[in-house]
Amino acid sequence: MAEPSGKAKSETHTDNLLERIVQRDNMNKAMKRVIKNKGSHGIDGMKIEDLRPYLMEHGRALVQQILAGEYEPQPVRRVDIPKPDGGTRGLGIPVLVDRVIQQAIAQVLSEIYEPTFSESSYGFRPGRSAHMALKQAQAFINDGHKYVVDMDLEKFFDRVNHDILMSLIARKVSDGRVLGLIRKYLNAGLMKDGVVVRAEDGVPQGGPLSPLLSNIMLDVFDKELEQRGHKFCRYADDCNIYVKSRRAGERVMQSMRRFLKGKLKLTINEEKSAVASPTKRKFLGYSFYKGKKGYQLRVHPKSIKKIKNKIRDITNRNRSMNFEARVKRLIEMTRGWVNYFKLADMKGLLKELDEWTRRRLRACIWKTWKRIRTRFTYLFKLGIPKDKAWEFANTRKGYWRISGSPIMQRAVTNKRLENRGFISMSALYEKTRLA
């Protein structure tokens, strides 16, 4: 049966979609979500605690503006976030009011689009997660699909074609006012160094609507892969296709490169894309290794490097910070990291990271004992014999060498570090496994 086209494709219940978007309960839900997510301010400088009072005073007028088609979104504030492998990722931070409106749009559109999205799409979707994508990828590999077509879309969020995206939205959304409002958000532009640059292409990362729009765009790609019978996992613009041979992988890479360019005007980053064994590629921070029970998940070396850099930053002994505050920040960061990578077999890795982290903490402690008398007092108090404590207090060895010495480990034991609030990554890992 031929696919319907034009107006027939639109869902009939979307004619009065704008009224559903600005309906009070939906707007309140959007406001609460924005407040909960916190985040930085936009170009107007409004803080999160000012949002609710502002909307209580101006909310009704704001809704009237939107319904009349008179509301104009403000440009987003451009922030460049450093990437672990060099370069930067552009983040667009909308003003809080625009975040609420975008969230309200996303809530209503999600009800329309979610049931139609691919089962192999996992990014920014309710009830779906990166862990689900990784488990599915592992299942594909262990089922004999031992080659991966790892496709990285080049600057996807910066290069989304507005006309193609709007035509895709128009297939399901018949309310022209909603289409006009979304188009305004796409064209709002960004402000950097006081200059507003109008956006001709792209969907700025950072707004509540961007993830949904990217999924609408890439759903075309998903449907093409499904039609061809491919096994794949996509998380936002990160897509891995699993095949049984290198030759099949090369064919898929070539054909999908042509499809993306011709249908969506998107290009593949050739440097970051490849057909290879999954043990040699990175997917969502993980990789794979061949074990006795088939292919298992492991933490990719780049992810290890990234966590070490974060630990190094927090435990930098040249940063002025009291020990308890330092440990608190360390635990907040490592708990999130361990929870994300809990699917991996990493007991050995965490043991090494814990030993290295404790040594860095001991170096921080040693530096706070600046004077010889202070060092002697603490060492003696912590059980080091008087003569050894005095000898060690007078040492001229560097901080790092001292932190790894047997005497420092006897004085500042693992247990004493725990008593001061430190929780090892191994302990956090065990808790996640038991949960």
N, C-alpha and C positions, 0 to 999 in steps of 0.2 A: 504493500500500500504506500503510495507516495506521501512524503512528509508535507503537511500543510505549510503554507507560506504566508508572509505578510501579517495582516491583522488577525487571521485565523489562528496564528501561533500564539497570540497573546492570551493570557488567562483573563476570562471575563470579569473575575472578581477583583481585578486591579484597577478598574476605572476610577474609583474613588480612594485610591491608595494614600493620597496625601492626607486626607482626613484621618485615616488610621494611624499614620505616622505621628501627627501632631496631637492625637488624642491624649488626654491628660494622664491616664495610667501609663501609657507607653513612654511619654516624655519624662514622667517621674522615675520610671524604671531606668531610663537612659541616664538621667541625672545621678541616681544612686550608683550606677555602674561606673560612671566617670569619677565620682568622688572616691569610690572604693579603689579604683586603679591609681589614684593620685597622679603622679607624673608632673612634669615641668610646665611652666607657663608658656603661653603663646606670645605673639608680638605685642599684645596689649598689657602684658604684665599681671593679669588677674591671677590671684592665688586661689588654690582649691577651696580654702575656707570662706572665700568671698562668693563662690558660685551660687550656693543655695539662696542667700539673701538677695543676690542680683536677680535670680529667676523668679523669686517671690514677688519682686517689685515690677519686673519688666516682662515676665513670662507671657502674659496675655497679649501684650503688644507684639512680642516676638512671633507668636503663633499667627496673629493677624497678618503680619508682614509676609510670613512664609506662604500662607494661603493666597495672598494677593499677588504672589510672584515678585514681591519687591525686596525680599531679603537678599543681601549680597554677602557671601562668605569673605572673611579676611584672609590675606595670604598667610601661609604657614611659616613658622620660624625654622630656618635651615640650621641643622646641627650636623657636623661631620664626626662620625664615630670611628675611631681607629679599628682596623681589622687585624686579627692575629697574624695573618700572613702578609702584612703590609697593605698600604693604601687605606682608603676610608670608605665608610658606607654612609650615604646621605640619609638623614632622618628629618622628616617634616613634622613639626609640632604645631597643630592647630590651636587657636585660642579655645578656652574652655567652653564657651557657648557653642562654637562650631563642633566641638567634640560631642556635646550632648545631642545636637541635631544629627550628626553623622551616626551616632550610636542608635538613635531612634529610627533612622532609615534602615540601618543594618538589622535591627531586631525584626522589623516587618518583612524586609526582603528575604531574610534567612528562612522565614516560614514558607516562602514561595520556592526558594532555590534548593534548600537542604534535601528535600525528598528526591531531587533529580540528580544530585551530584554522584560521582562515581564512588563505588565501594573502595577503590584503590587510592582515593584522595584522603589524606589524614590531617593536613595542616589547617589550623584555625577553624576547626569545626566542632560543634558541641558533641560531647561523648566520644571524641577521637583524640588521639595523642601520638607523639613521636614514638613512644614505646610500642604502640599497636603497629605502627609502620615497620619498626625494626623486627618485631616478632613475625610479621607477615613476610618480610624480606628473608629472614632466616628459614622460614618454612619453604619458600620458593627454592632457595639454594639447596637445602637438604632433599628437595624433591627432584634434584637432578639438573636444575637450571644454574650451572656453575660458572657462567659468565655474566657479567653485568655491563649494560650499556649505561654508563654514568653520564647523564646530560646536565650540564650547567648552562642555564640561560644567561646570556651576557647582559648585565645591568637591566634585568627584567623590569623592576619597579620604575626605572627611569625611562623605559622605552615602550611602555604599553601604548598602543595606538588608540587615541581617544575615539575616533570614528568607528573603529572595529568594535571596541568595548561597548559603546553606546548602542550599536546595532544589535549586539548580543543581548543587552538588557531589554531593548525594545521588543524582543521576541516574547517576553513574558510579562512585561510591564506596559500597560496601555495608557496609564495616566501620564499625559504629556507634562504636567506640572512637576511630577517626580523626576522625569527624565531631564527636565530643564534644571532642576535643583542639583542633581548629580553632576550634570555638565558644568554647572557653575563651580562646584567643588573641584572638578578636574582642572578647570581653567584658572582657579584662584591664584595660582602662582606661589612663589616663595620669596621671603625676605632674607637677605644675607648682607651684613655690613651696611644696613640702612637702605639697601636698594631692592626694589620689588622686581622680580623677573617673572614674566608671564609664562605659564606652562603650556607648551604645545603638545607634549607627549608625557606619558608617565603617570604613575599613581604614587604620591608621596607616602613612604613608609612612616608610620607614626599615628595616623588617624584611625578611628574605629571602623571606618568604612573600607579602608584599603584592603584588608585581608579577604573580605567577601568579594570585592571587585576583582581581585587577582584570581580567586577561585572560579568566578564566572568566566573570565577570559581563558583560563587554562583548562576548563571543563571541556572545551572543544578538543583540546589535545588528548585529554583522558578518553573521550568518546571514540576518537580515532584509534587509539591504542586498543581499546576494548573491541572495536569492530574487527581489528586485525588479529584478535585472539592473544594478545601479549600479556605476560605476567609482569606487573609493575607496581611500584609504590611511589606516590608523589606526596611531598610535604612542601606546600607553597611552591617555590620555583625550583626545588630540589627533586629531581626525578631519576629513579633507577629502574631500568627495564631488565628483566632476567631472562636469559636465553640459554640454550644447551650447547652452543658452540661459538667459537670466535668468529667464524665465517658468518653465521646467522647474526651475530652482534654487529658486525661491520655493515651488513645489509640494512639492519634496522636503523643504525646510526645515520646512514646515508639517506634513507627514505624519510625519516622523521626530521632530518635537517631541512630537506626540501619542503616538507609539509609545514613546518613552523614558519619558514621564510615566506612561503606562498600564501598561506591561509591567515596567519596572525602577524606577519611582518616582524617576527622575532628571530634573533640569531643565537647560535650556540657559541659559547666561549670555548674555542678549540683547545686552548692551553689547559683548561680545567676539566675537559670532557675526554672520555676514553672508553674503549672496550677492553676489559681486563678481568682477572680473577677478583672476586669480592674481597679477598684477603689483602689486595693491594690498593683498595679504594676506601674512601671515607664516606660514610652515610650518616648524617645527623650526629656527627661527633664520634661515632662508633666505627669499628671495622670487624672483620671476622678472622677466625683461625680454624684450622682443621684439627679436631680433637677425636678422641675415641668414640664419642657419641655424635659424630658428624660435625658440621660447622657450628661454632659457638661464637658468641659476641665478645669483643674485647674493646678496650678504650683505645682510640686511635692516638698515635704519638703526638699529633698536633694538639689534641685535647689535653694530653698530659703536660705538654709545654705551656699551654694556656693556664692551667691550674697552678703550675709552679710559678709562673709569673705573678699571679694574683697573691699567692702565699708570700712570695718574695717581697711584694709591695707592702703587704700588711705587716710583715715581720722585719721590715727594714729598720735596723737599729738606729739609723740616723733620723728617723721620724719621731718627733716628740709625742709620746702617747703613753698613758699609764698602762700597766700590764693587763689589768682586768678589761679595760676598753679594747686593747689589742686582741686579747683572747676572744672577747665577745664578737668582734668583727670577723675574726678568723672562723669561728664556729658557724656564724650565720652564712658565710660564703661556702664553706666546705660541706655543710649539711645539704644545701641545695645541689651542689655538684654531685655528692654521693647519691642523693635521691634520684638524680637524673641518670647516672651511670650504673645504677644498681642491677641492671640486666647483665652486666659484664662480669666475667670471672676476673676479679682483681684483688684477691687477698694479698698476693705477693707485692703487687704494685703499691697498695695502701700501706703495707708495712714499711716499705722504703720511704714513701712520702711522709709517714708519721715520724720516722727516725730523723729525717732531714728537717722537718718542721720543729721538732723538739730541740734540735741543735740550734736552730735559728732563734728560738725563744730563749735558750740558755745564753746565747750571745747578747740578746737584748738585756737580760737580767744582769749579766756581767758588766755591761756598759753602765748600767745605773749605779753599780758599786764603784763609783769613780775613784775614790781615794783609797790608798793602801790600808789605812786603819778600818775603813768601812768594809773592804773586802775581807780583811782578817776577821772582823767581828762576825760577819755573816757566815763565813766558812766554818769558823769555830762553833758558832751556834747551831749549824746544820750538821755537826758530827764529824768534822775533819779534825784530826789531832792537831794540837797547838803548834808544834814545830812545822808540820806540813802546811797548815793554814797560813802561817807567817811567810814561809818560803813561797807559796803560791800567790799570796797577796802582793809580793814584790816582783812577780814575773814581768818581763817585757814582751812576752809573746802576744801575737795579735788576737783579736776577739774571736775570729773563726777557729783558730787553733785551740784556744782556751775552751771554747764551747764544746769541743769534741773530746776533751781530756777526761780520763777516768775520775779525777778528783771532782771536776764540775758535775759529772754524772752522778757521783756519790752524794754530792751536796744537794743538787737540784734533781732529785729522782723523778721518774715518771709519775709516781704516786703524788709527789709534792706538786707537780705541774697540774695534775688532775684536781688536787685540793684547791688550787687557785683558779679553777674553772675550765681548764683545758680538757676538751673531749677529742680523742683521736678519731681519724677518719675510719680506722678499722672498727672502732666501737659503733660509730654511726652506721657503718655498712651492715654490721651484724643486726642492728635494730631494724633496718629496712628489710632484711632477709626474713626476720621473725614476724614482721608485721603482716 
